[in-house]
């Protein structure tokens, strides 16, 4: 079974990859096509991309060469939450 990073671990991993590549938060936001405040929230682990913003989040993940680190079950918590609230 593949290791599944927590959302906070994923945020730290993405932010570290950004820092390693000397990419500013504003540049990361431009890559993802979102406001800088949104990208900063993702990178700090304060919030996770909404379903509508996931494609933009994935653009940033891909640009940072982290696509292989994105576990397929990453979004499963959202599905479980949705089922509980229905």
Order of alpha helices (4+ residues) and beta strands (2+ residues): alpha-alpha-alpha-alpha-alpha
